[in-house]
Amino acid sequence: MATAKKATAAPAAPAKKRTPNAAFMKPLTPSPALAAVVGSTPLPRTEIISKLWVYIKANKLQDAANKRMINADAKLKEVFGKPQVSMFEMAGLIGKHVK
């Protein structure tokens, strides 16, 4: 008679809380063109992107047909340098406007 061994499940390790990358959390000073949209106080890169999205949604600047495209108004045209950008290239373009 074989005895059934009980499979003992190892207790799940508690999930580690992710720590943000220090480079993303470093406050950066926006250029005057970008400051017109997000404010002139130094902000982390993540907050700058968040404030840009708030501005884009408040002014209905997302393209109606393709939501991934952002139509620049006068303020954003100074930052982006062109009338329409994709949301993926937006982060790269604002990199030139922070230090």
Distance bins in CASP14 RR format, pairs under 12 A and 6 or more apart:
PFRMAT RR
TARGET T0000
AUTHOR 0000-0000-0000
RMODE 2
METHOD distances of the structure
MODEL  1
18 24 0 0 0 0 0 1 0 0 0 0 0
19 25 0 0 0 0 1 0 0 0 0 0 0
20 26 0 0 0 0 0 1 0 0 0 0 0
20 44 0 0 0 0 1 0 0 0 0 0 0
20 45 0 0 0 0 0 1 0 0 0 0 0
20 46 1 0 0 1 0 0 0 0 0 0 0
20 47 0 0 0 0 0 1 0 0 0 0 0
21 44 0 0 0 0 0 1 0 0 0 0 0
21 45 0 0 0 0 1 0 0 0 0 0 0
21 46 0 0 0 0 1 0 0 0 0 0 0
22 44 0 0 0 0 1 0 0 0 0 0 0
22 45 0 0 0 0 0 1 0 0 0 0 0
23 44 0 0 0 0 1 0 0 0 0 0 0
23 45 0 0 0 0 1 0 0 0 0 0 0
23 46 0 0 0 0 0 1 0 0 0 0 0
24 43 0 0 0 0 0 1 0 0 0 0 0
24 44 1 0 0 1 0 0 0 0 0 0 0
24 45 1 0 1 0 0 0 0 0 0 0 0
24 46 1 0 1 0 0 0 0 0 0 0 0
24 47 0 0 0 0 1 0 0 0 0 0 0
24 48 0 0 0 0 0 1 0 0 0 0 0
24 49 0 0 0 0 1 0 0 0 0 0 0
24 50 0 0 0 0 0 1 0 0 0 0 0
24 91 0 0 0 0 0 1 0 0 0 0 0
24 98 0 0 0 0 0 1 0 0 0 0 0
25 42 0 0 0 0 0 1 0 0 0 0 0
25 43 0 0 0 0 0 1 0 0 0 0 0
25 44 1 0 1 0 0 0 0 0 0 0 0
25 45 0 0 0 0 1 0 0 0 0 0 0
25 46 1 0 0 1 0 0 0 0 0 0 0
25 47 0 0 0 0 1 0 0 0 0 0 0
25 48 0 0 0 0 0 1 0 0 0 0 0
26 42 0 0 0 0 1 0 0 0 0 0 0
26 43 0 0 0 0 1 0 0 0 0 0 0
26 44 1 0 0 1 0 0 0 0 0 0 0
26 45 1 0 0 1 0 0 0 0 0 0 0
26 46 0 0 0 0 0 1 0 0 0 0 0
26 47 0 0 0 0 0 1 0 0 0 0 0
26 48 0 0 0 0 0 1 0 0 0 0 0
26 98 0 0 0 0 1 0 0 0 0 0 0
26 99 0 0 0 0 0 1 0 0 0 0 0
27 41 0 0 0 0 1 0 0 0 0 0 0
27 42 1 1 0 0 0 0 0 0 0 0 0
27 43 1 0 0 1 0 0 0 0 0 0 0
27 44 1 0 1 0 0 0 0 0 0 0 0
27 45 0 0 0 0 1 0 0 0 0 0 0
27 46 0 0 0 0 0 1 0 0 0 0 0
27 47 0 0 0 0 1 0 0 0 0 0 0
27 48 0 0 0 0 1 0 0 0 0 0 0
27 98 0 0 0 0 1 0 0 0 0 0 0
27 99 0 0 0 0 0 1 0 0 0 0 0
28 34 0 0 0 0 1 0 0 0 0 0 0
28 35 0 0 0 0 0 1 0 0 0 0 0
28 38 0 0 0 0 0 1 0 0 0 0 0
28 40 0 0 0 0 0 1 0 0 0 0 0
28 41 0 0 0 0 0 1 0 0 0 0 0
28 42 1 0 0 1 0 0 0 0 0 0 0
28 43 1 0 0 1 0 0 0 0 0 0 0
28 44 1 0 0 1 0 0 0 0 0 0 0
28 45 1 0 0 1 0 0 0 0 0 0 0
28 46 0 0 0 0 0 1 0 0 0 0 0
28 47 0 0 0 0 1 0 0 0 0 0 0
28 48 1 0 0 1 0 0 0 0 0 0 0
28 49 0 0 0 0 0 1 0 0 0 0 0
28 94 0 0 0 0 1 0 0 0 0 0 0
28 95 0 0 0 0 1 0 0 0 0 0 0
28 96 0 0 0 0 0 1 0 0 0 0 0
28 97 0 0 0 0 1 0 0 0 0 0 0
28 98 1 1 0 0 0 0 0 0 0 0 0
28 99 1 0 0 1 0 0 0 0 0 0 0
29 35 0 0 0 0 1 0 0 0 0 0 0
29 38 0 0 0 0 0 1 0 0 0 0 0
29 39 0 0 0 0 0 1 0 0 0 0 0
29 40 1 0 0 1 0 0 0 0 0 0 0
29 41 0 0 0 0 1 0 0 0 0 0 0
29 42 1 0 1 0 0 0 0 0 0 0 0
29 43 0 0 0 0 1 0 0 0 0 0 0
29 44 0 0 0 0 0 1 0 0 0 0 0
29 45 0 0 0 0 0 1 0 0 0 0 0
29 48 0 0 0 0 0 1 0 0 0 0 0
29 95 0 0 0 0 0 1 0 0 0 0 0
29 97 0 0 0 0 1 0 0 0 0 0 0
29 98 1 0 0 1 0 0 0 0 0 0 0
29 99 1 0 1 0 0 0 0 0 0 0 0
30 36 0 0 0 0 1 0 0 0 0 0 0
30 37 0 0 0 0 1 0 0 0 0 0 0
30 38 1 0 1 0 0 0 0 0 0 0 0
30 39 1 0 0 1 0 0 0 0 0 0 0
30 40 1 0 0 1 0 0 0 0 0 0 0
30 41 0 0 0 0 1 0 0 0 0 0 0
30 42 1 0 0 1 0 0 0 0 0 0 0
30 43 1 0 0 1 0 0 0 0 0 0 0
30 44 0 0 0 0 0 1 0 0 0 0 0
30 45 0 0 0 0 0 1 0 0 0 0 0
30 47 0 0 0 0 0 1 0 0 0 0 0
30 48 1 0 0 1 0 0 0 0 0 0 0
30 49 0 0 0 0 0 1 0 0 0 0 0
30 51 0 0 0 0 1 0 0 0 0 0 0
30 52 0 0 0 0 0 1 0 0 0 0 0
30 78 0 0 0 0 0 1 0 0 0 0 0
30 79 0 0 0 0 1 0 0 0 0 0 0
30 94 0 0 0 0 1 0 0 0 0 0 0
30 95 0 0 0 0 1 0 0 0 0 0 0
30 96 0 0 0 0 0 1 0 0 0 0 0
30 97 1 0 0 1 0 0 0 0 0 0 0
30 98 1 0 1 0 0 0 0 0 0 0 0
30 99 0 0 0 0 1 0 0 0 0 0 0
31 37 0 0 0 0 0 1 0 0 0 0 0
31 38 0 0 0 0 0 1 0 0 0 0 0
31 39 0 0 0 0 0 1 0 0 0 0 0
31 40 0 0 0 0 1 0 0 0 0 0 0
31 48 0 0 0 0 0 1 0 0 0 0 0
31 78 0 0 0 0 1 0 0 0 0 0 0
31 79 1 0 0 1 0 0 0 0 0 0 0
31 93 0 0 0 0 0 1 0 0 0 0 0
31 94 0 0 0 0 1 0 0 0 0 0 0
31 95 0 0 0 0 1 0 0 0 0 0 0
31 96 1 0 0 1 0 0 0 0 0 0 0
31 97 1 0 1 0 0 0 0 0 0 0 0
31 98 1 0 0 1 0 0 0 0 0 0 0
31 99 1 0 0 1 0 0 0 0 0 0 0
32 38 0 0 0 0 0 1 0 0 0 0 0
32 39 0 0 0 0 0 1 0 0 0 0 0
32 40 0 0 0 0 1 0 0 0 0 0 0
32 75 0 0 0 0 0 1 0 0 0 0 0
32 78 0 0 0 0 1 0 0 0 0 0 0
32 79 0 0 0 0 0 1 0 0 0 0 0
32 97 0 0 0 0 1 0 0 0 0 0 0
32 98 0 0 0 0 0 1 0 0 0 0 0
33 39 0 0 0 0 0 1 0 0 0 0 0
33 40 0 0 0 0 0 1 0 0 0 0 0
33 72 0 0 0 0 0 1 0 0 0 0 0
33 74 0 0 0 0 0 1 0 0 0 0 0
33 75 1 0 0 1 0 0 0 0 0 0 0
33 76 0 0 0 0 1 0 0 0 0 0 0
33 77 0 0 0 0 1 0 0 0 0 0 0
33 78 1 0 1 0 0 0 0 0 0 0 0
33 79 1 0 1 0 0 0 0 0 0 0 0
33 80 0 0 0 0 1 0 0 0 0 0 0
33 81 0 0 0 0 1 0 0 0 0 0 0
33 93 0 0 0 0 0 1 0 0 0 0 0
33 94 0 0 0 0 1 0 0 0 0 0 0
33 95 0 0 0 0 0 1 0 0 0 0 0
33 96 0 0 0 0 1 0 0 0 0 0 0
33 97 1 0 0 1 0 0 0 0 0 0 0
33 98 0 0 0 0 0 1 0 0 0 0 0
34 40 0 0 0 0 1 0 0 0 0 0 0
34 41 0 0 0 0 0 1 0 0 0 0 0
34 42 0 0 0 0 0 1 0 0 0 0 0
34 43 0 0 0 0 1 0 0 0 0 0 0
34 45 0 0 0 0 0 1 0 0 0 0 0
34 48 1 0 0 1 0 0 0 0 0 0 0
34 49 0 0 0 0 0 1 0 0 0 0 0
34 51 0 0 0 0 1 0 0 0 0 0 0
34 52 0 0 0 0 1 0 0 0 0 0 0
34 55 0 0 0 0 0 1 0 0 0 0 0
34 75 0 0 0 0 1 0 0 0 0 0 0
34 76 0 0 0 0 1 0 0 0 0 0 0
34 78 0 0 0 0 1 0 0 0 0 0 0
34 79 1 0 1 0 0 0 0 0 0 0 0
34 80 0 0 0 0 0 1 0 0 0 0 0
34 81 0 0 0 0 0 1 0 0 0 0 0
34 90 0 0 0 0 0 1 0 0 0 0 0
34 93 0 0 0 0 1 0 0 0 0 0 0
34 94 1 0 0 1 0 0 0 0 0 0 0
34 95 0 0 0 0 1 0 0 0 0 0 0
34 96 0 0 0 0 1 0 0 0 0 0 0
34 97 1 0 1 0 0 0 0 0 0 0 0
34 98 1 0 0 1 0 0 0 0 0 0 0
34 99 0 0 0 0 0 1 0 0 0 0 0
35 41 0 0 0 0 1 0 0 0 0 0 0
35 42 0 0 0 0 0 1 0 0 0 0 0
35 43 0 0 0 0 0 1 0 0 0 0 0
35 48 0 0 0 0 0 1 0 0 0 0 0
35 51 0 0 0 0 0 1 0 0 0 0 0
35 75 0 0 0 0 0 1 0 0 0 0 0
35 78 0 0 0 0 0 1 0 0 0 0 0
35 79 0 0 0 0 1 0 0 0 0 0 0
35 94 0 0 0 0 0 1 0 0 0 0 0
35 97 0 0 0 0 1 0 0 0 0 0 0
35 98 0 0 0 0 0 1 0 0 0 0 0
36 51 0 0 0 0 0 1 0 0 0 0 0
36 52 0 0 0 0 0 1 0 0 0 0 0
36 55 0 0 0 0 1 0 0 0 0 0 0
36 73 0 0 0 0 0 1 0 0 0 0 0
36 74 0 0 0 0 1 0 0 0 0 0 0
36 75 1 0 1 0 0 0 0 0 0 0 0
36 76 0 0 0 0 1 0 0 0 0 0 0
36 77 0 0 0 0 0 1 0 0 0 0 0
36 78 1 0 0 1 0 0 0 0 0 0 0
36 79 0 0 0 0 1 0 0 0 0 0 0
36 97 0 0 0 0 0 1 0 0 0 0 0
37 43 0 0 0 0 0 1 0 0 0 0 0
37 48 0 0 0 0 1 0 0 0 0 0 0
37 49 0 0 0 0 0 1 0 0 0 0 0
37 50 0 0 0 0 0 1 0 0 0 0 0
37 51 1 0 0 1 0 0 0 0 0 0 0
37 52 1 0 0 1 0 0 0 0 0 0 0
37 53 0 0 0 0 0 1 0 0 0 0 0
37 54 0 0 0 0 1 0 0 0 0 0 0
37 55 1 0 1 0 0 0 0 0 0 0 0
37 56 0 0 0 0 1 0 0 0 0 0 0
37 58 0 0 0 0 0 1 0 0 0 0 0
37 59 0 0 0 0 1 0 0 0 0 0 0
37 61 0 0 0 0 0 1 0 0 0 0 0
37 70 0 0 0 0 0 1 0 0 0 0 0
37 72 0 0 0 0 0 1 0 0 0 0 0
37 73 0 0 0 0 1 0 0 0 0 0 0
37 74 0 0 0 0 0 1 0 0 0 0 0
37 75 1 0 1 0 0 0 0 0 0 0 0
37 76 1 0 0 1 0 0 0 0 0 0 0
37 77 0 0 0 0 0 1 0 0 0 0 0
37 78 0 0 0 0 1 0 0 0 0 0 0
37 79 1 0 0 1 0 0 0 0 0 0 0
37 80 0 0 0 0 0 1 0 0 0 0 0
37 90 0 0 0 0 0 1 0 0 0 0 0
37 94 0 0 0 0 1 0 0 0 0 0 0
37 97 0 0 0 0 1 0 0 0 0 0 0
38 44 0 0 0 0 0 1 0 0 0 0 0
38 45 0 0 0 0 0 1 0 0 0 0 0
38 46 0 0 0 0 0 1 0 0 0 0 0
38 47 1 0 0 1 0 0 0 0 0 0 0
38 48 1 0 1 0 0 0 0 0 0 0 0
38 49 0 0 0 0 1 0 0 0 0 0 0
38 50 0 0 0 0 1 0 0 0 0 0 0
38 51 1 0 1 0 0 0 0 0 0 0 0
38 52 1 0 0 1 0 0 0 0 0 0 0
38 53 0 0 0 0 0 1 0 0 0 0 0
38 54 0 0 0 0 1 0 0 0 0 0 0
38 55 1 0 0 1 0 0 0 0 0 0 0
38 56 0 0 0 0 0 1 0 0 0 0 0
38 75 0 0 0 0 0 1 0 0 0 0 0
38 76 0 0 0 0 0 1 0 0 0 0 0
38 79 0 0 0 0 1 0 0 0 0 0 0
38 94 0 0 0 0 1 0 0 0 0 0 0
38 97 0 0 0 0 1 0 0 0 0 0 0
38 98 0 0 0 0 1 0 0 0 0 0 0
39 47 0 0 0 0 0 1 0 0 0 0 0
39 48 0 0 0 0 1 0 0 0 0 0 0
39 51 1 0 0 1 0 0 0 0 0 0 0
39 52 0 0 0 0 0 1 0 0 0 0 0
39 54 0 0 0 0 0 1 0 0 0 0 0
39 55 0 0 0 0 0 1 0 0 0 0 0
39 75 0 0 0 0 0 1 0 0 0 0 0
39 97 0 0 0 0 0 1 0 0 0 0 0
39 98 0 0 0 0 0 1 0 0 0 0 0
40 48 0 0 0 0 0 1 0 0 0 0 0
40 51 0 0 0 0 0 1 0 0 0 0 0
40 98 0 0 0 0 0 1 0 0 0 0 0
41 47 0 0 0 0 1 0 0 0 0 0 0
41 48 0 0 0 0 0 1 0 0 0 0 0
41 51 0 0 0 0 0 1 0 0 0 0 0
42 48 0 0 0 0 1 0 0 0 0 0 0
42 98 0 0 0 0 1 0 0 0 0 0 0
42 99 0 0 0 0 1 0 0 0 0 0 0
43 49 0 0 0 0 1 0 0 0 0 0 0
43 50 0 0 0 0 1 0 0 0 0 0 0
43 51 1 0 0 1 0 0 0 0 0 0 0
43 52 0 0 0 0 0 1 0 0 0 0 0
43 94 0 0 0 0 0 1 0 0 0 0 0
43 97 0 0 0 0 0 1 0 0 0 0 0
43 98 0 0 0 0 1 0 0 0 0 0 0
44 50 0 0 0 0 1 0 0 0 0 0 0
44 51 0 0 0 0 0 1 0 0 0 0 0
44 98 0 0 0 0 1 0 0 0 0 0 0
45 51 0 0 0 0 0 1 0 0 0 0 0
45 52 0 0 0 0 0 1 0 0 0 0 0
45 90 0 0 0 0 0 1 0 0 0 0 0
45 91 0 0 0 0 1 0 0 0 0 0 0
45 92 0 0 0 0 0 1 0 0 0 0 0
45 94 0 0 0 0 1 0 0 0 0 0 0
45 95 0 0 0 0 1 0 0 0 0 0 0
45 97 0 0 0 0 0 1 0 0 0 0 0
45 98 1 0 0 1 0 0 0 0 0 0 0
45 99 0 0 0 0 0 1 0 0 0 0 0
46 52 0 0 0 0 0 1 0 0 0 0 0
46 53 0 0 0 0 0 1 0 0 0 0 0
46 91 0 0 0 0 0 1 0 0 0 0 0
46 94 0 0 0 0 0 1 0 0 0 0 0
46 98 0 0 0 0 0 1 0 0 0 0 0
47 53 0 0 0 0 0 1 0 0 0 0 0
47 54 0 0 0 0 0 1 0 0 0 0 0
47 94 0 0 0 0 0 1 0 0 0 0 0
47 98 0 0 0 0 0 1 0 0 0 0 0
48 54 0 0 0 0 0 1 0 0 0 0 0
48 55 0 0 0 0 0 1 0 0 0 0 0
48 79 0 0 0 0 0 1 0 0 0 0 0
48 90 0 0 0 0 0 1 0 0 0 0 0
48 91 0 0 0 0 1 0 0 0 0 0 0
48 92 0 0 0 0 0 1 0 0 0 0 0
48 93 0 0 0 0 0 1 0 0 0 0 0
48 94 1 0 0 1 0 0 0 0 0 0 0
48 95 0 0 0 0 1 0 0 0 0 0 0
48 97 0 0 0 0 1 0 0 0 0 0 0
48 98 1 0 0 1 0 0 0 0 0 0 0
49 55 0 0 0 0 0 1 0 0 0 0 0
49 56 0 0 0 0 0 1 0 0 0 0 0
49 87 0 0 0 0 1 0 0 0 0 0 0
49 88 0 0 0 0 0 1 0 0 0 0 0
49 90 1 0 0 1 0 0 0 0 0 0 0
49 91 1 0 0 1 0 0 0 0 0 0 0
49 92 0 0 0 0 0 1 0 0 0 0 0
49 93 0 0 0 0 0 1 0 0 0 0 0
49 94 1 0 0 1 0 0 0 0 0 0 0
49 95 0 0 0 0 0 1 0 0 0 0 0
49 98 0 0 0 0 0 1 0 0 0 0 0
50 56 0 0 0 0 0 1 0 0 0 0 0
50 57 0 0 0 0 0 1 0 0 0 0 0
50 91 0 0 0 0 0 1 0 0 0 0 0
50 94 0 0 0 0 0 1 0 0 0 0 0
51 57 0 0 0 0 0 1 0 0 0 0 0
51 58 0 0 0 0 0 1 0 0 0 0 0
51 94 0 0 0 0 0 1 0 0 0 0 0
52 58 0 0 0 0 0 1 0 0 0 0 0
52 59 0 0 0 0 0 1 0 0 0 0 0
52 61 0 0 0 0 1 0 0 0 0 0 0
52 62 0 0 0 0 0 1 0 0 0 0 0
52 70 0 0 0 0 1 0 0 0 0 0 0
52 72 0 0 0 0 0 1 0 0 0 0 0
52 75 0 0 0 0 0 1 0 0 0 0 0
52 76 0 0 0 0 1 0 0 0 0 0 0
52 79 0 0 0 0 1 0 0 0 0 0 0
52 80 0 0 0 0 0 1 0 0 0 0 0
52 85 0 0 0 0 0 1 0 0 0 0 0
52 87 0 0 0 0 1 0 0 0 0 0 0
52 90 1 0 0 1 0 0 0 0 0 0 0
52 91 0 0 0 0 1 0 0 0 0 0 0
52 92 0 0 0 0 0 1 0 0 0 0 0
52 93 0 0 0 0 0 1 0 0 0 0 0
52 94 1 0 0 1 0 0 0 0 0 0 0
52 95 0 0 0 0 0 1 0 0 0 0 0
52 97 0 0 0 0 0 1 0 0 0 0 0
52 98 0 0 0 0 0 1 0 0 0 0 0
53 59 0 0 0 0 0 1 0 0 0 0 0
53 61 0 0 0 0 1 0 0 0 0 0 0
53 62 0 0 0 0 1 0 0 0 0 0 0
53 70 0 0 0 0 1 0 0 0 0 0 0
53 76 0 0 0 0 0 1 0 0 0 0 0
53 87 0 0 0 0 1 0 0 0 0 0 0
53 90 0 0 0 0 1 0 0 0 0 0 0
53 91 0 0 0 0 0 1 0 0 0 0 0
53 94 0 0 0 0 0 1 0 0 0 0 0
54 61 0 0 0 0 0 1 0 0 0 0 0
55 61 1 0 0 1 0 0 0 0 0 0 0
55 62 0 0 0 0 0 1 0 0 0 0 0
55 70 0 0 0 0 0 1 0 0 0 0 0
55 72 0 0 0 0 0 1 0 0 0 0 0
55 73 0 0 0 0 1 0 0 0 0 0 0
55 75 0 0 0 0 1 0 0 0 0 0 0
55 76 1 0 0 1 0 0 0 0 0 0 0
55 79 0 0 0 0 0 1 0 0 0 0 0
55 90 0 0 0 0 0 1 0 0 0 0 0
55 94 0 0 0 0 0 1 0 0 0 0 0
56 62 1 0 0 1 0 0 0 0 0 0 0
56 63 0 0 0 0 0 1 0 0 0 0 0
56 67 0 0 0 0 0 1 0 0 0 0 0
56 68 0 0 0 0 0 1 0 0 0 0 0
56 69 0 0 0 0 0 1 0 0 0 0 0
56 70 1 0 1 0 0 0 0 0 0 0 0
56 71 0 0 0 0 1 0 0 0 0 0 0
56 72 0 0 0 0 1 0 0 0 0 0 0
56 73 0 0 0 0 1 0 0 0 0 0 0
56 75 0 0 0 0 0 1 0 0 0 0 0
56 76 1 0 0 1 0 0 0 0 0 0 0
56 79 0 0 0 0 0 1 0 0 0 0 0
56 80 0 0 0 0 0 1 0 0 0 0 0
56 85 0 0 0 0 0 1 0 0 0 0 0
56 87 0 0 0 0 1 0 0 0 0 0 0
56 90 0 0 0 0 1 0 0 0 0 0 0
57 67 0 0 0 0 0 1 0 0 0 0 0
57 70 0 0 0 0 0 1 0 0 0 0 0
57 87 0 0 0 0 0 1 0 0 0 0 0
58 73 0 0 0 0 0 1 0 0 0 0 0
59 70 0 0 0 0 0 1 0 0 0 0 0
59 71 0 0 0 0 1 0 0 0 0 0 0
59 72 0 0 0 0 0 1 0 0 0 0 0
59 73 1 0 0 1 0 0 0 0 0 0 0
59 74 0 0 0 0 0 1 0 0 0 0 0
59 75 0 0 0 0 1 0 0 0 0 0 0
59 76 0 0 0 0 1 0 0 0 0 0 0
60 67 0 0 0 0 0 1 0 0 0 0 0
60 70 0 0 0 0 0 1 0 0 0 0 0
60 71 0 0 0 0 1 0 0 0 0 0 0
60 73 0 0 0 0 1 0 0 0 0 0 0
61 67 0 0 0 0 0 1 0 0 0 0 0
61 69 0 0 0 0 1 0 0 0 0 0 0
61 70 1 0 1 0 0 0 0 0 0 0 0
61 71 1 0 1 0 0 0 0 0 0 0 0
61 72 1 0 0 1 0 0 0 0 0 0 0
61 73 1 0 0 1 0 0 0 0 0 0 0
61 74 0 0 0 0 0 1 0 0 0 0 0
61 75 0 0 0 0 1 0 0 0 0 0 0
61 76 1 0 0 1 0 0 0 0 0 0 0
61 77 0 0 0 0 0 1 0 0 0 0 0
61 79 0 0 0 0 0 1 0 0 0 0 0
61 80 0 0 0 0 0 1 0 0 0 0 0
61 83 0 0 0 0 0 1 0 0 0 0 0
61 84 0 0 0 0 1 0 0 0 0 0 0
61 85 0 0 0 0 0 1 0 0 0 0 0
61 87 0 0 0 0 0 1 0 0 0 0 0
61 90 0 0 0 0 0 1 0 0 0 0 0
62 68 0 0 0 0 1 0 0 0 0 0 0
62 69 1 0 0 1 0 0 0 0 0 0 0
62 70 1 0 0 1 0 0 0 0 0 0 0
62 71 1 0 0 1 0 0 0 0 0 0 0
62 72 0 0 0 0 0 1 0 0 0 0 0
62 73 0 0 0 0 0 1 0 0 0 0 0
62 76 0 0 0 0 0 1 0 0 0 0 0
62 84 0 0 0 0 0 1 0 0 0 0 0
62 85 0 0 0 0 0 1 0 0 0 0 0
62 86 0 0 0 0 0 1 0 0 0 0 0
62 87 0 0 0 0 1 0 0 0 0 0 0
62 90 0 0 0 0 0 1 0 0 0 0 0
63 69 1 1 0 0 0 0 0 0 0 0 0
63 70 1 0 0 1 0 0 0 0 0 0 0
63 71 1 0 1 0 0 0 0 0 0 0 0
63 72 0 0 0 0 0 1 0 0 0 0 0
63 83 0 0 0 0 0 1 0 0 0 0 0
63 84 1 0 0 1 0 0 0 0 0 0 0
63 85 0 0 0 0 0 1 0 0 0 0 0
63 86 0 0 0 0 1 0 0 0 0 0 0
63 87 0 0 0 0 0 1 0 0 0 0 0
64 70 0 0 0 0 0 1 0 0 0 0 0
64 71 0 0 0 0 1 0 0 0 0 0 0
65 71 0 0 0 0 0 1 0 0 0 0 0
65 84 0 0 0 0 0 1 0 0 0 0 0
66 84 0 0 0 0 1 0 0 0 0 0 0
66 85 0 0 0 0 0 1 0 0 0 0 0
66 86 0 0 0 0 1 0 0 0 0 0 0
66 87 0 0 0 0 0 1 0 0 0 0 0
67 86 0 0 0 0 0 1 0 0 0 0 0
67 87 0 0 0 0 1 0 0 0 0 0 0
68 84 0 0 0 0 0 1 0 0 0 0 0
68 85 0 0 0 0 1 0 0 0 0 0 0
68 86 1 0 1 0 0 0 0 0 0 0 0
68 87 1 0 1 0 0 0 0 0 0 0 0
68 88 1 0 0 1 0 0 0 0 0 0 0
68 89 0 0 0 0 0 1 0 0 0 0 0
68 90 0 0 0 0 0 1 0 0 0 0 0
69 80 0 0 0 0 0 1 0 0 0 0 0
69 82 0 0 0 0 0 1 0 0 0 0 0
69 83 0 0 0 0 0 1 0 0 0 0 0
69 84 1 0 1 0 0 0 0 0 0 0 0
69 85 1 0 0 1 0 0 0 0 0 0 0
69 86 1 0 1 0 0 0 0 0 0 0 0
69 87 1 0 0 1 0 0 0 0 0 0 0
69 88 0 0 0 0 0 1 0 0 0 0 0
69 89 0 0 0 0 0 1 0 0 0 0 0
69 90 0 0 0 0 0 1 0 0 0 0 0
70 76 1 0 0 1 0 0 0 0 0 0 0
70 77 0 0 0 0 0 1 0 0 0 0 0
70 79 0 0 0 0 0 1 0 0 0 0 0
70 80 1 0 0 1 0 0 0 0 0 0 0
70 82 0 0 0 0 0 1 0 0 0 0 0
70 83 0 0 0 0 1 0 0 0 0 0 0
70 84 1 0 0 1 0 0 0 0 0 0 0
70 85 1 0 1 0 0 0 0 0 0 0 0
70 86 1 0 0 1 0 0 0 0 0 0 0
70 87 1 0 0 1 0 0 0 0 0 0 0
70 88 0 0 0 0 0 1 0 0 0 0 0
70 89 0 0 0 0 1 0 0 0 0 0 0
70 90 1 0 0 1 0 0 0 0 0 0 0
70 91 0 0 0 0 0 1 0 0 0 0 0
70 93 0 0 0 0 0 1 0 0 0 0 0
70 94 0 0 0 0 0 1 0 0 0 0 0
71 77 0 0 0 0 1 0 0 0 0 0 0
71 80 0 0 0 0 0 1 0 0 0 0 0
71 82 0 0 0 0 0 1 0 0 0 0 0
71 83 1 0 0 1 0 0 0 0 0 0 0
71 84 1 0 1 0 0 0 0 0 0 0 0
71 85 0 0 0 0 1 0 0 0 0 0 0
71 86 0 0 0 0 0 1 0 0 0 0 0
71 87 0 0 0 0 0 1 0 0 0 0 0
71 90 0 0 0 0 0 1 0 0 0 0 0
72 78 0 0 0 0 1 0 0 0 0 0 0
72 79 1 0 0 1 0 0 0 0 0 0 0
72 80 1 0 1 0 0 0 0 0 0 0 0
72 81 1 0 0 1 0 0 0 0 0 0 0
72 82 1 0 0 1 0 0 0 0 0 0 0
72 83 1 0 1 0 0 0 0 0 0 0 0
72 84 1 0 0 1 0 0 0 0 0 0 0
72 85 1 0 0 1 0 0 0 0 0 0 0
72 86 0 0 0 0 0 1 0 0 0 0 0
72 89 0 0 0 0 0 1 0 0 0 0 0
72 90 0 0 0 0 1 0 0 0 0 0 0
72 93 0 0 0 0 0 1 0 0 0 0 0
73 79 0 0 0 0 0 1 0 0 0 0 0
73 80 0 0 0 0 0 1 0 0 0 0 0
73 83 0 0 0 0 1 0 0 0 0 0 0
73 84 0 0 0 0 0 1 0 0 0 0 0
74 80 0 0 0 0 0 1 0 0 0 0 0
74 81 0 0 0 0 0 1 0 0 0 0 0
74 83 0 0 0 0 0 1 0 0 0 0 0
75 81 0 0 0 0 0 1 0 0 0 0 0
75 97 0 0 0 0 0 1 0 0 0 0 0
76 82 0 0 0 0 1 0 0 0 0 0 0
76 83 0 0 0 0 1 0 0 0 0 0 0
76 84 0 0 0 0 1 0 0 0 0 0 0
76 85 0 0 0 0 1 0 0 0 0 0 0
76 90 0 0 0 0 1 0 0 0 0 0 0
76 93 0 0 0 0 1 0 0 0 0 0 0
76 94 0 0 0 0 1 0 0 0 0 0 0
76 97 0 0 0 0 0 1 0 0 0 0 0
77 83 1 0 0 1 0 0 0 0 0 0 0
77 84 0 0 0 0 1 0 0 0 0 0 0
77 85 0 0 0 0 1 0 0 0 0 0 0
77 93 0 0 0 0 0 1 0 0 0 0 0
78 93 0 0 0 0 0 1 0 0 0 0 0
78 94 0 0 0 0 0 1 0 0 0 0 0
78 96 0 0 0 0 0 1 0 0 0 0 0
78 97 0 0 0 0 1 0 0 0 0 0 0
79 85 0 0 0 0 1 0 0 0 0 0 0
79 89 0 0 0 0 0 1 0 0 0 0 0
79 90 0 0 0 0 1 0 0 0 0 0 0
79 91 0 0 0 0 0 1 0 0 0 0 0
79 92 0 0 0 0 0 1 0 0 0 0 0
79 93 1 0 0 1 0 0 0 0 0 0 0
79 94 1 0 0 1 0 0 0 0 0 0 0
79 95 0 0 0 0 1 0 0 0 0 0 0
79 96 0 0 0 0 1 0 0 0 0 0 0
79 97 1 0 1 0 0 0 0 0 0 0 0
79 98 0 0 0 0 0 1 0 0 0 0 0
80 86 0 0 0 0 0 1 0 0 0 0 0
80 87 0 0 0 0 0 1 0 0 0 0 0
80 89 0 0 0 0 1 0 0 0 0 0 0
80 90 1 0 0 1 0 0 0 0 0 0 0
80 91 0 0 0 0 0 1 0 0 0 0 0
80 92 0 0 0 0 1 0 0 0 0 0 0
80 93 1 0 1 0 0 0 0 0 0 0 0
80 94 0 0 0 0 1 0 0 0 0 0 0
80 95 0 0 0 0 0 1 0 0 0 0 0
80 96 0 0 0 0 1 0 0 0 0 0 0
80 97 0 0 0 0 1 0 0 0 0 0 0
81 89 0 0 0 0 0 1 0 0 0 0 0
81 90 0 0 0 0 0 1 0 0 0 0 0
81 93 1 0 0 1 0 0 0 0 0 0 0
81 94 0 0 0 0 0 1 0 0 0 0 0
81 96 0 0 0 0 1 0 0 0 0 0 0
81 97 0 0 0 0 0 1 0 0 0 0 0
82 89 0 0 0 0 1 0 0 0 0 0 0
82 90 0 0 0 0 0 1 0 0 0 0 0
82 93 0 0 0 0 1 0 0 0 0 0 0
84 90 0 0 0 0 0 1 0 0 0 0 0
84 93 0 0 0 0 0 1 0 0 0 0 0
85 91 0 0 0 0 0 1 0 0 0 0 0
85 92 0 0 0 0 1 0 0 0 0 0 0
85 93 1 0 0 1 0 0 0 0 0 0 0
85 94 0 0 0 0 0 1 0 0 0 0 0
86 92 0 0 0 0 0 1 0 0 0 0 0
86 93 0 0 0 0 0 1 0 0 0 0 0
87 93 0 0 0 0 0 1 0 0 0 0 0
87 94 0 0 0 0 0 1 0 0 0 0 0
89 95 0 0 0 0 0 1 0 0 0 0 0
89 96 0 0 0 0 0 1 0 0 0 0 0
90 96 0 0 0 0 0 1 0 0 0 0 0
90 97 0 0 0 0 0 1 0 0 0 0 0
91 97 0 0 0 0 0 1 0 0 0 0 0
91 98 0 0 0 0 0 1 0 0 0 0 0
92 98 0 0 0 0 0 1 0 0 0 0 0
END
